[in-house]
Amino acid sequence: MDSNASDPADLSVYSKPATFFGLLDQELSRAGVPAGLLPGRYLYGGLPPEFPFLPCSVDGYPAIGHLTLSEAGPAADAYRAVLDRIDPDFRYDLGILIEKLEFEHDEWVTCTRDLDWYSQDTIFFSLT
């Protein structure tokens, strides 16, 4: 996880991330989280459309994704609202994701309010 030009932060280590996040998406969807906020959408969503074309690897990894910082807070809020209604096996990892999204969103809010030169607006994800 890397907010535009920041130091990268590890989310976690998964033996089969596509399987885990696919199941997490199902859990969150079942609990009422809108499709546009599901982690699979942004973790595997590729680069923003304004980026030049970059060929992807043959086996799908590294997978690149992105989420705008303006969406990070609403995503974290949606996950927190349903945390007690999803399978307990997903709660710990979802809690970590919530914390990281909240941190990045709060930093974005503070920097855009207090720094006139600040223009970062995207979190990038690389699943390797």
N, C-alpha and C positions, 0 to 999 in steps of 0.2 A: 504494500500500500504506500503510495507516494503522492502527497499533495504537491501540486505543481512546483518543482524546484526545491522541495523540502528533503529532509533526510528520510529515507524509506523506513517503514515500520512493518514488522512481520505481524500478520494476522494470526496464523497458526500453521501447523503442518498436518496435511491430510494425505492418507494413502491413495484415496480416490476422490479428489476434490469435486469433480463433475457429479459423481454419485451423491456425495454429501450435500452439495448445494442444490441439486435437483430435488432431493428429499426435503431439504429445508424449505425450498420454494413451495412444495406441496403443503407442508405444515402451515406455513405462513398464509398461503392462499386460503386454505381451509378455515383458518382463524379470522379471515376477513381483510388481510393486507392487500391493497390494490396491486394488480399485475405490474404496473409501472414502477413499483417500489421493491419488487422482489430482487434479492441479491443476484440470482442467476442472470438477470437482465443486464446488470452493470458489470459484474465480474467477468462475464464472457462476451460483453457487448462490442468489443473492438475499440478502436480509437475514435475520437470525435470526427464527424464528417469533414471538417475543415483541414484535417491532417492529410498529408500526401499518402498515397497507397503504399503500404508495406506488405510484402508477401508474408503469409503465415507459414509456419512449419508444417511439414507433412503429417506429423502425428498430433497436431493440435496444441502442442505446448512449446514455448510458453504461450499461454492464453493472455491476451491483453484486454482490459476493460477500463471503463471510466464512469465516473459519476460527478455531476456538477456539485459544487459545494453548497449551492442553494437547495439541492435535493437531499443532502446528507442529514440535515436536522429532521425534516419530515419523515425520512426513512427510519431514523433512530426512534422517533416518537411512535411511529406505527408499530415497530417491533416491540418496544417497551410496553405498549398497550395490550399486546396479545401474549406476552412472555409467559404468563401463568396458564395460558390455554393451549400451548404447544407441548408436544412430547418432551418429557424431561431429558431425554437423551440429547436434545438440541439446545437446551437452555444455556448451558455454560458457554458454548461457542457463540451463540447469538448474543449473549451478554458482552462478550469481548468485542464483537462487531459493533454493537450499540455504543460502547464506550469510545471506540476509535472514531466512529462517525460523529458522535457528539463533540469530541475533542476537535476534530477537523472543522466542523461547522462553527463551533464557538470561536475558534481562531480566525476563521474567515470573517465572521461578523465583527469581531474586534478590530481586525486589520483593515477591513474596508471602511470602518467608522473612523479609525484613528490615524491611518496612514494615507496620505493623498497619492502616493506612488504605487500603492498595492493594487495589483490587477490579477492575481491568481484566482482561478475560479473552478478548478477541476481536481478531482482525486483520480489517480491512475492506479490500476491494479495489474499485477503481473503474477500469474499462476504458473509456477515452474515445476 
